[in-house]
């Protein structure tokens, strides 16, 4: 059974992909578009009016002197007349659909989520922040373990040969979660670029870590041969997103493609290794695929706040704990092996 683990995981991935739900686009609805057009002219949707609809797109007052420019904090968050009109019309239209017994629909490719203090996806932001805290706690625990609890070499270096790459991984994953939180707070072009770019770096580096650890690669020239093509793919994709086309569909294909290769690498190693904590890696891999299904089962938001993406982010919190638990066990295992060899 263990030897078939990689293929079992791939079957689960394919099943999740086939089960992905489709949703129509609410932004093409004529009632929604007429509401937005009317709001941008009058600055109001029903009894709700927006003061900064009196400002142009560059933040200058339409009817007033220069000192009546829109406040900096509004321009920084990029909540403008159009954004507020789109959100209010979306929520108004969804209330009408609910009264008529119709299902929610997507607007600009995303489900209608209720804002909290200007935050677009409050639950996803909270889960991303908690995951970031869990990653930081795991990194600190690992740092204390290898530098203060496990024996060190005479030159004060660790016996764990993957120590450096683990530290780099920790920084990259926390950076990715930080920009994920920012993007979920306010999804604009700049935050999307930063979120997608950091996620691509994380996917590429995770694959590098998987290959180096699974095949126990120590030779520097072989490390370069493994790392160079992966970094080239990562750099090309980031350049494409930032300077040619910010294509969300292509981005997720690249992320899932890299992740699929990483899954096979870790899965093969977890199936064949005699590592004492191999069960943790197997549990991590299987749980990762099951939580990915949450991302694929794209259901409407519950109570206007919790959607599939938010649950996927939340499921990542215990997975982060499990991952760092395995890394710490691996550090102890490899330190013990290398310490015996040095004697």
C-alpha positions as CSV (number, residue, x, y, z in Angstrom):
1,X,0.0,0.0,0.0
2,X,2.8,2.4,0.9
3,X,4.5,1.9,-2.5
4,X,1.2,2.9,-4.2
5,X,1.0,6.2,-2.2
6,X,2.1,8.6,-4.9
7,X,-0.4,7.2,-7.4
8,X,-3.2,7.2,-4.8
9,X,-2.5,10.9,-4.2
10,X,-2.6,11.7,-7.9
11,X,-5.9,9.9,-8.3
12,X,-7.3,12.1,-5.4
13,X,-6.0,15.2,-7.2
14,X,-7.6,14.3,-10.5
15,X,-10.9,13.5,-8.7
16,X,-10.9,16.9,-7.1
17,X,-10.2,18.6,-10.4
18,X,-13.1,16.8,-12.1
19,X,-15.4,17.8,-9.2
20,X,-14.7,21.5,-9.6
21,X,-17.9,23.5,-9.8
22,X,-18.6,26.2,-12.4
23,X,-20.5,29.4,-11.7
24,X,-21.9,32.1,-13.9
25,X,-20.6,35.6,-13.9
26,X,-22.8,38.1,-12.0
27,X,-20.9,41.1,-13.3
28,X,-22.5,40.4,-16.8
29,X,-26.0,40.8,-15.3
30,X,-27.8,43.8,-16.8
31,X,-29.4,44.8,-13.5
32,X,-26.0,44.8,-11.8
33,X,-24.3,46.8,-14.6
34,X,-27.1,49.4,-14.7
35,X,-26.8,49.7,-10.9
36,X,-23.1,50.4,-11.1
37,X,-23.6,53.0,-13.9
38,X,-26.3,54.8,-11.9
39,X,-24.2,54.7,-8.7
40,X,-21.2,56.3,-10.5
41,X,-23.4,59.1,-11.7
42,X,-25.3,59.8,-8.5
43,X,-22.8,58.4,-5.9
44,X,-25.6,56.4,-4.2
45,X,-27.1,52.9,-4.2
46,X,-30.6,53.2,-2.6
47,X,-30.0,55.0,0.7
48,X,-26.3,54.3,0.8
49,X,-24.1,57.1,-0.6
50,X,-20.4,57.4,-1.0
51,X,-18.7,60.7,-0.4
52,X,-15.6,60.0,-2.5
53,X,-17.8,59.5,-5.6
54,X,-17.2,63.2,-5.9
55,X,-13.6,62.5,-6.7
56,X,-12.1,61.4,-10.0
57,X,-10.0,58.2,-10.4
58,X,-6.8,60.0,-9.6
59,X,-8.2,61.3,-6.3
60,X,-8.9,64.9,-7.3
61,X,-12.2,66.6,-6.4
62,X,-14.5,67.0,-9.4
63,X,-16.2,70.1,-8.0
64,X,-13.7,71.7,-5.6
65,X,-10.2,73.1,-5.1
66,X,-7.0,71.1,-4.8
67,X,-7.1,70.8,-1.0
68,X,-10.4,68.8,-1.3
69,X,-8.4,65.9,-2.7
70,X,-9.4,62.4,-1.5
71,X,-7.6,61.4,1.8
72,X,-4.3,59.5,1.4
73,X,-5.6,56.5,3.4
74,X,-8.5,56.0,0.9
75,X,-6.1,56.2,-2.1
76,X,-3.7,53.8,-0.4
77,X,-6.5,51.2,0.1
78,X,-7.7,52.1,-3.4
79,X,-11.3,52.1,-2.4
80,X,-12.7,54.5,-4.9
81,X,-16.2,55.3,-6.3
82,X,-16.1,52.5,-8.7
83,X,-15.0,49.9,-6.1
84,X,-17.7,51.0,-3.6
85,X,-20.4,51.1,-6.3
86,X,-19.5,47.6,-7.5
87,X,-19.5,46.2,-3.9
88,X,-22.8,47.8,-2.9
89,X,-24.5,46.8,-6.2
90,X,-23.2,43.3,-5.8
91,X,-24.6,42.9,-2.3
92,X,-27.9,44.5,-3.3
93,X,-28.2,42.3,-6.3
94,X,-27.4,39.2,-4.2
95,X,-30.1,40.1,-1.7
96,X,-32.6,40.3,-4.5
97,X,-31.4,36.9,-5.8
98,X,-31.8,35.4,-2.3
99,X,-35.4,36.7,-2.0
100,X,-36.2,35.2,-5.4
101,X,-34.8,31.8,-4.3
102,X,-31.8,32.0,-6.7
103,X,-28.3,30.7,-5.9
104,X,-25.4,33.2,-5.4
105,X,-23.2,33.9,-8.4
106,X,-19.7,35.1,-9.0
107,X,-18.6,38.6,-9.8
108,X,-15.4,39.1,-11.8
109,X,-14.5,35.5,-11.1
110,X,-15.0,35.6,-7.3
111,X,-17.9,34.9,-4.9
112,X,-19.7,37.8,-3.2
113,X,-18.1,38.1,0.2
114,X,-19.1,40.6,2.9
115,X,-16.5,43.2,3.8
116,X,-15.4,43.9,7.4
117,X,-13.8,47.3,8.0
118,X,-12.8,47.5,4.4
119,X,-11.3,44.0,4.4
120,X,-12.5,42.1,1.4
121,X,-12.0,38.5,2.6
122,X,-11.9,38.7,6.4
123,X,-11.9,35.0,7.2
124,X,-9.2,34.2,4.6
125,X,-7.1,37.1,6.1
126,X,-7.5,35.7,9.6
127,X,-6.6,32.2,8.6
128,X,-3.6,33.3,6.6
129,X,-2.4,35.4,9.5
130,X,-2.8,32.4,11.9
131,X,-1.0,30.1,9.4
132,X,1.8,32.7,9.3
133,X,2.0,32.6,13.1
134,X,2.1,28.8,13.1
135,X,4.9,28.8,10.5
136,X,6.9,31.3,12.6
137,X,6.3,29.2,15.8
138,X,7.5,26.1,13.9
139,X,10.6,27.9,12.6
140,X,11.5,29.1,16.1
141,X,11.0,25.6,17.5
142,X,13.2,24.2,14.8
143,X,15.9,26.9,15.4
144,X,16.0,26.2,19.2
145,X,16.2,22.5,18.5
146,X,19.1,22.5,16.1
147,X,21.2,25.2,17.8
148,X,20.5,24.6,21.5
149,X,19.2,21.1,22.0
150,X,21.1,19.0,19.5
151,X,24.9,18.7,19.5
152,X,26.9,21.0,17.2
153,X,30.1,20.5,15.2
154,X,33.3,22.0,16.6
155,X,32.9,24.9,14.1
156,X,29.4,25.6,15.7
157,X,27.7,24.3,12.5
158,X,24.8,21.9,12.8
159,X,25.1,18.2,11.9
160,X,21.8,18.6,10.0
161,X,22.9,19.0,6.4
162,X,19.7,20.6,5.3
163,X,19.7,23.3,7.9
164,X,20.4,26.2,5.5
165,X,17.7,25.3,3.0
166,X,15.1,24.9,5.8
167,X,15.8,28.4,7.0
168,X,15.4,29.8,3.5
169,X,12.2,27.8,3.1
170,X,10.8,29.3,6.4
171,X,11.5,32.8,5.2
172,X,9.9,32.2,1.8
173,X,6.7,30.5,3.2
174,X,6.2,33.3,5.7
175,X,6.7,35.9,3.0
176,X,4.1,34.2,0.8
177,X,1.6,34.0,3.7
178,X,2.2,37.7,4.4
179,X,1.4,38.8,0.9
180,X,-1.6,36.4,0.8
181,X,-3.0,38.2,3.8
182,X,-2.5,41.5,2.2
183,X,-4.1,40.4,-1.1
184,X,-7.1,39.0,0.7
185,X,-7.4,42.3,2.5
186,X,-7.5,44.3,-0.7
187,X,-7.4,42.6,-4.0
188,X,-5.9,45.0,-6.5
189,X,-3.4,44.6,-9.3
190,X,-0.3,45.3,-7.2
191,X,-1.3,43.0,-4.3
192,X,-2.2,40.3,-6.8
193,X,1.3,40.6,-8.5
194,X,3.0,40.3,-5.1
195,X,0.8,37.4,-4.0
196,X,1.2,35.4,-7.2
197,X,5.0,36.1,-7.4
198,X,5.6,35.0,-3.8
199,X,3.4,31.9,-4.2
200,X,5.4,31.0,-7.3
201,X,8.7,31.4,-5.5
202,X,7.3,29.2,-2.7
203,X,6.2,26.5,-5.1
204,X,9.5,26.4,-6.8
205,X,11.6,26.3,-3.7
206,X,9.4,23.7,-2.1
207,X,10.1,21.5,-5.1
208,X,13.8,22.1,-4.7
209,X,13.7,21.1,-1.1
210,X,11.7,18.0,-1.9
211,X,14.2,16.8,-4.5
212,X,17.3,17.6,-2.4
213,X,16.0,15.9,0.7
214,X,14.3,12.9,-1.0
215,X,17.4,12.0,-3.1
216,X,19.9,13.1,-0.3
217,X,21.7,15.3,-2.7
218,X,24.9,16.8,-1.2
219,X,27.2,17.4,-4.2
220,X,27.3,21.1,-5.0
221,X,27.3,20.6,-8.8
222,X,24.3,18.3,-8.6
223,X,22.5,20.9,-6.5
224,X,23.1,23.5,-9.2
225,X,21.8,21.1,-11.9
226,X,18.6,20.5,-9.9
227,X,18.1,24.1,-8.8
228,X,18.9,26.0,-12.0
229,X,16.0,24.8,-14.3
230,X,13.5,25.2,-11.5
231,X,14.6,28.7,-10.8
232,X,14.5,29.4,-14.5
233,X,10.8,28.3,-14.7
234,X,10.0,30.3,-11.6
235,X,11.7,33.5,-12.9
236,X,10.1,33.2,-16.3
237,X,6.6,32.8,-14.8
238,X,7.1,35.8,-12.5
239,X,8.3,37.9,-15.3
240,X,5.4,36.8,-17.5
241,X,2.9,37.7,-14.8
242,X,4.4,41.1,-13.9
243,X,5.4,42.4,-17.3
244,X,3.2,40.7,-19.9
245,X,-0.1,39.3,-18.6
246,X,-1.4,38.8,-15.1
247,X,-3.2,35.6,-15.9
248,X,-4.8,34.0,-12.9
249,X,-5.7,30.8,-14.7
250,X,-2.2,30.3,-16.0
251,X,-0.8,31.1,-12.6
252,X,-2.8,28.3,-10.9
253,X,-1.9,25.8,-13.7
254,X,1.8,26.5,-13.0
255,X,1.4,26.3,-9.3
256,X,-0.5,23.0,-9.5
257,X,1.9,21.7,-12.0
258,X,4.9,22.3,-9.8
259,X,3.0,21.1,-6.8
260,X,2.1,17.9,-8.6
261,X,5.7,17.1,-9.3
262,X,6.6,17.9,-5.7
263,X,3.8,15.6,-4.6
264,X,5.2,12.7,-6.6
265,X,8.7,13.3,-5.3
266,X,7.7,13.4,-1.6
267,X,5.2,10.5,-2.2
268,X,7.8,8.2,-3.7
269,X,10.2,8.9,-0.9
270,X,7.6,8.6,1.9
271,X,6.6,5.2,0.4
272,X,10.1,3.8,0.2
273,X,12.0,5.4,3.1
274,X,12.7,3.8,6.4
275,X,12.6,7.2,8.1
276,X,11.2,6.8,11.7
277,X,8.8,9.7,11.1
278,X,7.7,8.7,7.6
279,X,4.1,8.4,8.9
280,X,4.1,12.2,9.6
281,X,5.1,12.9,6.0
282,X,2.5,10.5,4.6
283,X,-0.2,12.1,6.8
284,X,1.0,15.5,5.7
285,X,0.8,14.6,2.0
286,X,-2.6,12.9,2.2
287,X,-4.0,15.8,4.3
288,X,-2.6,18.3,1.8
289,X,-4.4,16.7,-1.1
290,X,-7.7,16.5,0.9
291,X,-7.5,20.1,1.8
292,X,-6.7,20.9,-1.8
293,X,-10.1,19.5,-2.6
294,X,-11.6,22.3,-0.5
295,X,-9.9,24.7,-2.9
296,X,-11.4,22.8,-5.8
297,X,-15.0,22.4,-4.4
298,X,-15.8,26.0,-5.2
299,X,-19.0,26.5,-3.2
300,X,-20.8,29.8,-2.4
301,X,-19.8,31.6,0.8
302,X,-21.6,30.5,4.0
303,X,-23.3,33.5,5.6
304,X,-21.4,35.7,3.2
305,X,-18.0,35.1,4.9
306,X,-16.7,31.6,4.6
307,X,-16.0,30.1,1.2
308,X,-13.9,27.2,0.0
309,X,-10.8,29.3,-0.3
310,X,-11.1,30.4,3.3
311,X,-11.5,26.8,4.5
312,X,-8.5,25.8,2.5
313,X,-6.5,28.5,4.2
314,X,-7.8,27.4,7.6
315,X,-6.9,23.8,6.9
316,X,-3.3,24.9,6.2
317,X,-2.8,25.8,9.9
318,X,-2.7,22.2,11.4
319,X,-0.7,21.2,8.3
320,X,1.9,23.7,9.1
321,X,2.3,22.3,12.5
322,X,2.5,18.7,11.1
323,X,5.2,19.8,8.6
324,X,7.4,21.5,11.1
325,X,7.0,18.5,13.4
326,X,8.4,16.3,10.7
327,X,11.2,18.7,9.9
328,X,12.3,18.7,13.6
329,X,12.1,14.9,13.7
330,X,14.2,14.8,10.5
331,X,16.8,17.1,12.1
332,X,17.1,14.8,15.1
333,X,17.3,11.7,12.8
334,X,20.0,13.1,10.5
335,X,21.9,14.6,13.4
336,X,22.1,11.2,15.1
337,X,23.2,9.5,11.9
338,X,25.8,12.1,11.0
339,X,27.1,12.2,14.7
340,X,27.7,8.4,14.5
341,X,29.6,8.8,11.2
342,X,31.8,11.5,12.7
343,X,33.0,9.3,15.6
